[in-house]
Amino acid sequence: MTLGEKQELFMRLLPRLIDKAHELGFDLRGGDLFRDSRLHGQNGEVFESEGPFTTYASANSNHKLKCAIDLNLFRDGAYLTTTADHMELGMAWEEMNPHCRWGGHFDDANHYEIIDT
């Protein structure tokens, strides 16, 4: 699958994920979709911008390829951050397509992405 095909698949499935979240009773607020390497650099790269800092972004982040999103879940105004909170939505995401992977498998519960299988 080409990068363009992965991006298109991600955009096709993302509305279904959002609809599923609402169906499950969640409210959503968007998180990272695209991480520009000019701002986030490579993993561990040190920047000098208002003082030195080290980027948290992985060099191989699917956010940099526009194939991942972080979705922040809320219910009754409460921000839900745990893997358990995201479990049902994460499992639904992975059932949508074999290329869908949920970050709950690697301690990043609000992360939803498209990968090569």
C-alpha positions in Angstrom: 0.0 0.0 0.0 1.4 3.4 -0.9 1.6 6.3 1.5 -1.2 8.0 -0.4 -3.4 5.0 -0.2 -2.8 4.7 3.6 -3.7 8.4 4.0 -6.8 8.0 2.0 -7.9 4.8 3.9 -7.3 6.7 7.2 -9.4 9.6 6.1 -12.2 7.2 4.9 -12.3 5.4 8.2 -11.8 8.4 10.6 -15.4 9.6 10.3 -16.6 6.1 11.2 -14.4 6.1 14.3 -15.8 9.5 15.3 -19.3 8.3 14.8 -18.6 5.2 16.8 -17.3 7.3 19.7 -20.5 9.3 19.7 -22.5 6.1 19.5 -20.7 4.8 22.6 -21.6 8.0 24.4 -18.3 9.9 24.3 -17.7 13.5 23.5 -14.5 14.1 21.6 -11.8 16.8 21.4 -9.1 16.5 18.8 -5.5 15.9 19.6 -2.5 15.5 17.3 -3.2 14.5 13.7 -0.1 15.8 11.9 3.2 16.4 13.5 5.4 18.5 11.2 9.1 17.3 11.4 10.2 20.9 11.1 8.6 21.5 14.5 8.9 18.1 16.1 12.1 16.9 14.5 13.4 13.4 14.9 13.2 11.3 18.1 15.6 12.7 20.7 16.6 15.7 18.6 17.4 18.7 20.8 15.9 22.1 19.7 16.8 25.6 20.6 13.6 27.6 20.5 12.8 29.6 23.7 15.3 27.4 25.5 16.5 23.8 24.6 14.0 21.0 24.7 14.0 17.4 23.5 11.1 16.3 21.2 8.8 13.6 22.4 7.9 12.6 18.9 9.1 9.3 17.5 11.2 9.5 14.3 8.8 7.0 12.8 5.6 8.5 14.1 2.6 7.9 11.8 1.4 11.4 12.8 4.3 12.7 10.6 2.8 10.6 7.7 -0.8 11.9 8.4 -1.9 8.4 9.2 -2.6 8.8 12.9 -4.7 10.8 15.3 -5.0 11.3 19.1 -8.6 11.5 20.2 -9.4 12.9 23.6 -12.5 11.3 25.1 -14.8 12.9 27.5 -18.0 11.8 29.2 -20.1 14.1 31.3 -17.3 16.7 31.1 -14.7 14.3 32.5 -11.5 13.7 30.5 -11.0 10.0 30.1 -7.3 9.0 29.7 -6.9 5.3 30.6 -6.5 2.3 28.3 -9.7 1.0 29.9 -11.6 4.2 29.0 -10.6 3.8 25.3 -10.8 0.0 25.1 -14.2 -0.4 23.5 -13.5 2.3 20.9 -10.0 0.9 20.3 -11.4 -2.5 19.6 -14.0 -1.1 17.3 -11.3 0.8 15.4 -9.3 -2.4 14.9 -12.3 -4.3 13.7 -12.9 -1.7 10.9 -10.0 -2.8 8.8 -6.9 -5.0 9.2 -4.7 -1.9 8.8 -6.2 -0.1 11.8 -4.1 -0.2 15.0 -5.0 1.2 18.4 -2.4 2.7 20.7 -3.8 0.9 23.8 -1.5 -2.0 22.9 1.5 0.2 23.5 0.5 2.5 26.4 -0.9 5.3 24.1 -4.6 4.8 24.7 -5.8 7.9 22.7 -3.8 7.0 19.6 -5.5 5.6 16.5 -3.5 4.8 13.4 -3.2 3.0 10.0 -0.3 0.7 9.6 1.1 -1.7 7.0 0.1 -5.3 7.8 
